[in-house]
Amino acid sequence: MDFISQPWPWYVGGPLIAISLLLYFYFGQNFGASKNFETLCTMAGAAKFSDYFKKDWKERDFALLFVVGLIIGGFISAAYLIPNQNIDLNPNTAQELTDLGFSNVGRQYFPDEIFGEDVVSSLKGFLILLVSGLLIGFGTRYAGGCTSGHAITGLSSLQLPSLLAVIGFFIGGIIATWFIIPILF
Amino acid sequence: MKNIKFLILGIFFAIVLSKTEAISWYRFYEMFKFQSFHMFGIIGGAVLISMVFMQLFKSGKIKDINGNKIYPEQKKKGFISTILGGTFFGLGWGISGACAAPVFVILGFKLIPALILLAGALLGAFIYGILSKKLPN
């Protein structure tokens, strides 16, 4: 039962993600997640505004089912598989965030300061999430992939564009966590 | 419903990301601050094992379900688009602690915040689509 109730270590996660990639390719498709943002735009009628979205979304029905699976899997995990969300953080990380004003650091997956109910209904909290989302959607499509498509699929197939993209991910992530988070909080 | 297997794979992948804490804001904060090995171990391990799979695809030892050779899609080239696009994505990822697949997984944990993130991501993809011909590659 420990396997159900306890978090899984990195050396379990890495192989299971690789197996997910293997199955995705075995099922005949290219592993990735961020192209779905485009597909959802197409479904919502974005082709009216740009030919870029003039695609047949039904050709990507497999990917949409994968997305539905991700959502169902999220609900299953949240409801049944994670009895507590304690995270064994580096004490320095926990102290740093506490100093920035974060509460309950490491006792939940998502900090109240960004994901809390009151916060997301405030203008600042709403904009933090909306603009982050916008950067994720715009950036992944401009770069041509996300963590799945570039960092895992692209790096493992030794593609140079993916190495550049991952360098970009880290430039952005470092700017965000070292400089923007301390300004925001 | 030959694609139902993708739905099941999606559920599996979401559970893996959830159980390994690879959807947690704190884990990505730690990663970008280089304060923990956890996420580097997960992503690095996934990449190393996938490299072996890629070699098996290349040599034809693993074929797809229809018996066809597996070719990973060639990523579009472009120095500016990959670095700059990657940096934009990294900014969003670093602030929200969510990359693309977790945006969908987090719906199960934090519905309203994740819906705002998703709305933002769709808006971002939409803006990219509108501007795509004008942006430098």
Interface residues (C-beta under 8 A of the other chain):
Chain A: P7 W8 P9 W10 Y11 V12 G13 G14 P15 L16 I17 A18 S20 L21 L22 L23 Y24 F25 Y26 F27 G28 Q29 N30 F31 A33 S34 N36 F37 E38 L40 C41 A44 A46 F49 S50 Y52 F53 D61 F62 A63 L65 F66 V67 V68 G69 L70 I71 I72 G73 G74 F75 I76 S77 A78 A79 L81 I82 Q85 I87 L89 N90 N92 T93 E96 L97 V105 G106 Y109 F110 P111 I114 F115 E117 V120 F126 I128 L129 L130 V131 S132 G133 L134 L135 I136 G137 F138 G139 T140 R141 Y142 A143 G144 G145 C146 T147 S148 G149 H150 A151 I152 T153 G154 L155 S156 S157 L158 Q159 L160 P161 S162 L164 A165 V166 I167 G168 F169 F170 I171 G172 G173 I174 I175 A176 T177 W178 I180 I181 L184
Chain B: N3 I4 K5 F6 L7 I8 L9 G10 I11 F12 F13 A14 I15 V16 L17 S18 K19 T20 E21 A22 I23 S24 W25 Y26 R27 F28 Y29 E30 M31 F32 K33 Q35 S36 F37 H38 M39 F40 G41 I42 I43 G44 G45 A46 V47 L48 I49 S50 M51 F53 M54 F57 I62 D64 I65 N66 N68 I70 P72 E73 Q74 K75 K76 K77 G78 F79 S81 T82 I83 L84 G85 G86 T87 F88 F89 G90 L91 G92 W93 G94 I95 S96 G97 A98 C99 A100 A101 V103 F104 V105 I106 L107 G108 F109 K110 I112 P113 I116 L117 L118 A119 G120 A121 L122 L123 G124 A125 F126 I127 Y128 G129 I130 S132 K133 L135
